[in-house]
Amino acid sequence: MSFVIFLAKVYIIVLLLRFVSSKQELMFNPLGKLLDKLTKPVLPVKNSNKFIILWIFGLVIVTSILSAVSTNIQQFFILFMLTFKDYIYFFMVSYVVFMVIGSLGNRPIGGGIASLCFRLGLPWVKLTRMFIPISSGKIVIPAIITVYVLTSFLLLIIDTLSSLLLFKSIGNPINTIVPIMAYGAYCLFDLLFYMSVVLAVRALISWVSPDPRNMLVQFIYIITEPVLEPLRRLIPPIGFIDFSAMVAVLGFYFASIILKGLVSPFI
């Protein structure tokens, strides 16, 4: 069942990218064509964006129900809520990734994926600017904190209502919010590990002269170049060997381990 939920999450990302794609991009852009091909079988010709929201909601609910199949109603409800909350964390992490990649869209190697991610993350940026008037790229970190805090409070409300429904009582909010925020931070710090993996892939493909027009190659360059570019100034290549990628891989990997270790006791 976990594999089915994984596939559902992947398709939700596809649907979200399709949601912010223009008609011109769906017709002429290689990425847009791929998104249109993947989503066209499940979407009507008219009002497709409305059906995208319904599809996302349906995937979350249906897979949550399937993962909670049980003969015990209480156990069913607990398993359902666990999967449902996992989806909420998934959306939190996804929008953080969208905002980070979208902030790189003004770079020459930005490409289509950065533009789509920028549009997906823009509502959170606008929301953050309502109380933090930052107009530059520095808004990304406050916007990430906004997503993290609002997600934590949403989960606190869900947990409180669940306890009220199941046990007819409400526990100490502090004892509830601390594990929620700790696990949310754990999920965000886990992105550092995945970043180290992407950096390692970047280092490997640099040895085979990849096609710069390939969408996957462009995506890898979008994410890694802002990290490697300043590092190269501090650690210039020696001959044909670029040590900046190795330093970045180790830095992100150990940062992930250390930060996750700090919050793990509170989960």
N, C-alpha and C positions, 0 to 999 in steps of 0.2 A: 504493500500500500504506500510505503514511503516513496517508491519509485513513481507511482502514479501522481502523488502530490508534487514531486519534483518536476514531472512533465507539465502539470497544471501551472506551476510557478513560471516555468519557461514560456509557456503559451500566454500567460498573463503579461509578461514583459513584451512579447510580440504584439499583443493587443494594445498595450499602452503606447508603444511606438507607432502603431498604426493609427491610433486615436489622434495623434498630433501631426500626422503626415498630411500634406496638402494633396489635392488631386493631381497637380503637376508632378509632384515627387513620386506619387504612386504610378504615374504613367511613364516617366522618363528617367528617374533616378534609379540606379541599380539596387540600392537598398530598399527604396520604395516599391520597386517591382517585386522584390522578394517578400516584403511584408504583405503586399496585396495578394500574392499567390498563396501565402500561408493562411490568410484570414478570409479570403473571398468565399470559400465553401460554406462558412458559417454566418456570413453577413449578407443582408439584403442590399439591393442596389441603393435604395433610398433610406435615409435616417440611419445609416450604418453606425454612426458614433453612439447613438442611443443604445443600439444592440451590443456595442462593445462593452458598455457599462453593465448591461444585463448579463453578458457572457462572463465577465470577471466576477460579478456577484454570484452567479450560478456555479462557477467552478469552485469558488471558496466554500459555498454552502454544501454542495453535493459531495465534494471530496472530504469535507469535515464530517459529514454524516456517515460516509462509507468507512472512514477511519475509526468511527466510534460504534460500529455495529456490536451490540451486546444484548444479552437477555435481561440485564439489570438496568432499569431506567436511570438510576443514580450514576452507575458506572458509564452508561451511554452519554449522559450529560457532561460528566467530567472529561471523558475522552474527546467529546465534541469541542468543548471549550479549550482544551489543550491545543488541538489542531487549529481552531479559529484564532487563538492568540498567537500561535506560530505564524499564521498568515499576517497578522498585524505587525509583528517584528519584521517579517519579510518585506512588507510595504515600506516600513521605516528605512530599512537598509537600502532598498531599491531607490527610494527618492534621494537618499544621501548620495548614492552613486550617480544618479542622474544630475544632481547639482554640481558635483565635482567635475564630471566629464563635460557638462554644459558650460562650466566656467572656462574651459579650454577652447571653446568654439571660435574665439577670435584669432587663433593661431593659424598660420598658413596650412598646416597639416590637419586642420580641424575636421573637414569633411562633413558628410551628412549625419553621421551618428551623433556628433557633438551638437549639431543644431537641434536634432530631435530631443536629446537629453536636456538641452537648455530650455526648450518649451515645456517639458514635463516638470522640471524643477522650478520654473519661473513662479508658479503660484505661491510656493513656500517662500521664495525670495521677496515677493511683493508683500506677503503677510508679515515677514520679519521687518521690512522697511517701514511698516506702519508705526512701529515703536522704536526702531533703531534706524535713523535716517542715514544709511551708508549707501552711496551711489556707485562705488567701485567694486572690483572683484573681492574686496575684503568682506562683503556681505555673506559670502558662502559659509564661513565658520559660524556666524550667528544664526544663519538659516538652518544649519545642521543641528545646532543646539535647540532651536525652535521645534524641529521635527522630533527630536529625541524627548524633549520635555512634554510636548503634547501627546506623543505616543504613550509615554509613561502614565500620564494622568488618565488617558482613555482606558488603559489596561487596569488602572486602579479602580475606575468606575465599574468595569466589567467584573473584576474580581469581587468587589464589594456586593454588587447585585447578585452574583453567583452564590456567594456565601449566605446572603439573605434568603435566596430562593431554596438552597439546599439545606442549610442548617438553622434557618430562622434567626440568625444573629449576625452581627457585624464585628469583625475582629479589629484589632488595633491598626489604624491606617499606616502607622510608621512601620509596623512589622510586615505590611503588605507592599508598600511602595519601595522599600529598600531592595528586596530581591528583584522587583520589576525593573528598577533603574539599573541595578547591577547587571542583570542579564541583557538589557538593552545596550549597555556600554560594552559588554562582552561581545555581542554581535557586531558592533561597530569596530571594535579592536580587531576582530577576526578579519576584517577587510584588509588590514595591514599584511596579514599572511598571504591573502590572495594577490595583493599587490606585489609581494616578493616573488610569487609564482609567475606573474605577468612579466616582471623584470627579468626573470631567468629565461623565459621564452624569448624575450627581446634580445637577450645576449646570444642565445643559440641561433636564432634566425639571422643574426647579423653576419654569421659565417657562411651563409648560403646565398647571399644577394637576393632577397625576396622581391617579388613584383610589388612596387609601391602602389599600384592601382588595385591590388587585392583588398577587399573590405576588411578582412581579418587583420591583415598587416597594418592597414591604416588605423584600425581601432587600437592595436597594441602601441603604435607610435603616439597616438593621441594621449594615452594614459601615461606612458613612460617618459616621453621627451621632456615634459616640464620638470621631472625629477632629475633626469640625467644631465640636462643642459647646464644647470648651475654647478652640479658635481664635477663636470669636466673642467670647469674653471679652477676648481680646487685641486683636482686630481687629473692632470692632463694625461692623454694616452702616451704609452711608452712603446714606440714602434707601432706595430699593428695591434697591440693589446690595450684594450680600454678597461682599466680597473674600476672606473666609476660604476659600471653595472654591477660588479661583484660587491662593492661596498654598499650599494643601494639594496641589493638582495639581502645581504646579511643584516643591514640596518633595519629594514622593514620586518624581517623574520624575527629577530630578537626583540624588537619593540612590541610585536604582537604577543610573543610569549610572556614578556614582563608585564605588560598592561593587563592581559587576560588573567595572569596570576594574581594581580592586585585586587581584581574585582571578584574572582571566583569564590572566595570565602563568604561573600555576602549573598550569593545566589541561593 
